[in-house]
Amino acid sequence: MKLFAKNKEDLKIMGQLANGKWIKARGRVEMDRFMSIPELVMIPSDLSEVNAPPSRKDNAAEKRVEFHLHSTMSTMDAVTPVGDYVKLAAKWGHKAIAITDHGGVQCYPDAAKHAKKNGIKMIYGVEANVVNDNVAVVLNPRPDDLKTTTYIVFDIETTGLSVTQNKIIEIAAVKMEEGKEIDRYATFVDPHELIPYHIQQLTNINDDMVRGAPEVDQVLDEFVKFAGDAVLVAHNARFDVDFVNAKLKELGRPPMSNPVLDTLELARLIHPSLKNHRLNTLAAKYKVSLENHHRAIDDTIALAGVLLGLIEDAVTQERMTTLDRLNDKVGKDLSNTRPFHCGIYALNMTR
């Protein structure tokens, strides 16, 4: 909290503040336009000291062990020294505590000292940055010629990200041959449930638009027939393909086994220096119109244009001419791979 004094009376009041004191403040919150970076500030009209709230207790019969913890040695991740954590865990009756600073182990000596002092077992860990060096550009690859094979560029919109809990509300696809659109499929799907507000805001699809639309079994049967054995193309394709296959499984239908080209991974492979590889960024790079982002039909049409640009670059820059060759460089350059976090813990003094 930042405090600013405007006069001697303010300075006198602020002089009574100290770490550990609890105060109740009343005032107005407004945007401070005079700071170098404008931010919300509170302008207090009065302050009063109050009693500290009761300290928290752990009354569980079986105490837990904290396995994910950042100390001040975890840059920009925490503001609490490891000793404070250990002291509190011991006070609560915990028998052990783990330390998992992000990408560092510098707090181990301090952690060991406080663990010994408080009679608690210290579990030494780290939150590591891990990259997957085996994310394929093409799933189920075939030696198809990149410029002449048939592509089904598609996109789905759903009520959420869970393949088990959420529903498809729109699916759109464009069939491409030799760089030209030859057919198109697009329809809403009736989810028989209300579309969450944040999904409506994201997709501009509301309940009235999907009410009475075709059922999901009819739509997926039509889509599978439309796709045939062509190469499926989507941006972050694993989400779209997994969602479709999960719904096919629910309906007792076999999954789609077509080759799948992920334009997100292809873009990361060919253009590692781009600031990001979102569809709108790629659309701007390849000068493709994208007017209604997050509507399946508009995203699909834009992605079809992006696909043509990516294929041309793959052929001319990377000398890759067939679909299966797009996986040749997978795992070779990790400079643009997005890491995920993994907790790693020492079992003993050697491993």
N, C-alpha and C positions, 0 to 999 in steps of 0.2 A: 504494500500500500504506500502510495506517495502522499506526503503531507507538505503543504506549503503555507507559510505564515505571511499574513498581509500587514500585521501590525504587532505592537509589543504585547498586547493582550493575547493574541494568538500564540506568540512565542512562549508566554508564561504557561499557557495551557499545554502546549506541546512538550514543554519541559517536564511535565508530570507523567508523560507516557514512558513506558519501559517494556522490555520484552517480558512476556508472561502475564501482563495485565490484560484484562478483558474489558472492552468498552462497547457501549451501544452508541451508534452515531445516527443522527437524523439530518437529512439534507436533500439536495436535488442532484440528480445525475445528468450530465450534459457532455457534449463533445467539446473537448478543449481544442480550439482552433489555433492556439498560439504555440503549441508544441511542434517540434520539427516533424513528428509523425502524429497526426491527430488521433486521439483516443478518448474513450469515455473516462470521465473523472467524476468524483463525487465532491460536491461543495457542501461540507457540513454546516448546519446552523447551530447545532449543539452536540456536546459529547457528555456521556456520563459513565462512570466506572461501574461495572457490575461484577457479581460473584462468578467465579469460574464454574462452568458446568461440571456435573459429576464425571469423573474419569471413566472411560470405557472399561468393561471387564469381559473376560471370556469365561462364561459359565458352563461351557459344554463339558459333558462328562468325559468325552474322549477329545483331547486337544488336537487341533490340526497342525500341520507343518507347512509354513509358508515356503513355496518353492519358486517364486518369481519375485525378485526384489532388486531394486536399483538404489545404489548409494550415490553420494556426491561424486564418486569417482566415475560415474556413468554420465558422460558429457551430455548436458541438456536434457537429461532424463529424470533427474531427481534433485531434491534440495535437502535431504535428510542424511546425516552421517550414519554410517553403519552401526556405530555404538548405540545410538538411540533406538534403532530397530531391535538390536540384541537385548538391550535392557528391558524394553517393553515386552518382547516375547517371553523372556524369563519371568517377568512379573506376572504374566498371564498363565504361567505354568506350562508353556510349550517346552518340549524336550529337545527340539532342534529347529534350525532355521537355515534356509539356503540363501546365498547371495549370487545374483546373476546380473552383474553389470553388463551394459550393452557394449560388446566389442572390447572389453578390457578386464584385467584381473588385478589391477593395482591396489585394490582395497583389501586383498587377502591378509597381509600382515596385521592391519588394524582389526579386521574381522576376527582373526585368531586370538588377538589380545583380549578383545571384549568378550568373546565366547568363553575363554578360560576364566575371566573375571566373574562372569555371571553364571558359570556352571551350566552351560548349554552347548549342545553339539552344533558345530558349524559345518554346513554342507557347502562345498566350494563348487561354484558353477560359473557359467558365462552364457549370455544371450548372443549367440553367434549369428552372423550374416551368412546365409546359405543360398547358393544359386543352383538351379537345376540346369545341368549341362546336356540334357537329353530331351529338350522340348522340340519336337519335330515340326517342321513347316508343313509337311504333308503326312496325313495319316492314311494307311492302306494305299501306299503309292503304287502307281503303274507307270510304265515307260511311255506315256502319252506325250505327243508333241505339244509344247506349251502354246503355240500359236494356232493350232488347228483343232485341238480337242474341244469337246462340248462342255461348257461350264453351266452350273446352276448356281447363280449368285443369289443368296437368300438371307432373310433376317426374320426374327420373331420378336414380338413384344409380349410380355408376360405380366402377371399381377405381382410378381416378386422373383427372387433369385433361387428359391427352393424348388427343386424338381419334384419333391414329394408333396409340398404344401400348396404350391402356386399353380396357376393355370395359364395357358396360352390365350391371348386375346386378339392377336393379329399375326398373320404369316404372309410374306410376300417373296416372290422369286422371279428372277429374270433369266431366261435361257440364252446363252451366248455361243455363237459359232463364228470362228475366224474374225473376231473383233466386232461382230454385229449382233444386235438383239434380234432374235427370231421368234420369241414367244414370251408371255408374261403371265404370272399367276399371283393373285392377291385377294385376300378375304379377311374379314373379321371372324372371330370365333366367340361364341356365347360361353362365358365361363360359369354362368349360373351362380354368380356371387358378385358382390359389389367390388368395384375396382378401388383400391386404396387411393386416398387423396394425392399422396406424393407421386403415385404412378400416373394419375390423371394429369398432374402438373408436368411430369417429365415427357409423357407421350402425346398429350393432347387428345387422348382417347377417353371418352366418358361412358357411363353406363348405358345411355340411350343409343350410342353408336353400336354396341355389341349385343344389346337385347334383341333376341330373335334371329341373330346371325346363325350360320350353320354350326352343327355340333362338331366337336373336336375329332370324333372318329371319321366323319365324312371328310373333313378338311385334310387330315393326315393321309387318308387313303388317296385323295386327289393329289396331294403333294408328292407322295411316293411315286405315283404313276407319272406325274409331270416330270419328276427328276430322272426316272429310268435308271440307267447305269452311268450317267454323266458325273463329272467331278463336281462335288459340292464345294461352294466357296462362301465363307462368312468371315466377319471380323471378330476375332476372339472366338473362333469356330467351335472350340470345345464346349462352350456354354450352349450355343444354339443346337449343336448336334446331340449333345447329352440330353438336353431338354426334350427334343423331339423323340429320341430313342427311349427315354424314360416313359413318355406318354404312349408310345407304341407298345412298350412292354405291358403297361397297365391295361391296354386294350387287347392284349393277347396276340399282337402282331409281331412279326420278326423285326429286328432292328435294321436300320439302313447300313449297308456295308460298303457304300461308295467310297472312292478316294475323297479325302477332305483336304482342301487347301485353306490354310489359315492366313489371311492377308495381314493380320497383326504381326505374326511371327515372320512372314516374308518381308514386311516393311522394316522390321528390326534388323533383319539380316542384310538387306540391301542398303538401308539408310541408317546406319548406327549413330550418326551424328545429329539426327533430328532431335529437337527438344522433347518431343513425345511422338507417339505413333497412333494417336486417336484418329478416328475417321474424318473429323472435320479438319484436322491438321493435314492429312494426306489429300483430302479433297482440295484444299487450298494449294498444295504443292503441285498437284496435277491439273489445276484450273478446272475442277469439276464442280458443278452447281450442287449445293446441299442446302435447300431452303427450309425443310421441316425436319430437322435432326430429331432422331428417336421416334419417327414414324417408320414402320417397317418398309413400306413401299418406297418412300423417299430415300431412306438409308440404302436400300437395295440398288436403286438406280444409280446413286452416287458411287456405291462400292463397285458397281460394274465398270464405271469409268476409271476408278482408281486401279482396279485389277488390270486393265489394259496397260496403264502406265507402269505398273509393277512388273508385268510380264516383259514389256519392252526393255526395261532396265535389267531384268534378270538375264535376258538373252544377250544384250549388247555389253553390259558392264561385267557380269559374272560368267558369261559364256556357258550358261545353263540353258539347254534347249528342250529338255524333257522333264516331266513332272517329278519323276523319282530323283533326279539330280538336285532338286531343291534342298534335299536333306544332306547333301555332301558336306556342308560346312557347319552343320549342327554341332555345338560343343567346341568349336575351334576358336571362337572369339567371344569371351564372356564380358567384354567391356561395357556392353549395353544391356546386360541381363539384369532384371530386377531381382534383388535378393529378398528372401523371406527369413523370418527369425526362427531359431531353433535353440531350445534350452539344452545345454550339455553340462553334465555334472561329473566330478571326479569320484570314482568308486573307492580308490585307495591312494597310496602315495605314488604308485607307478602308473595307474591308468584310471 
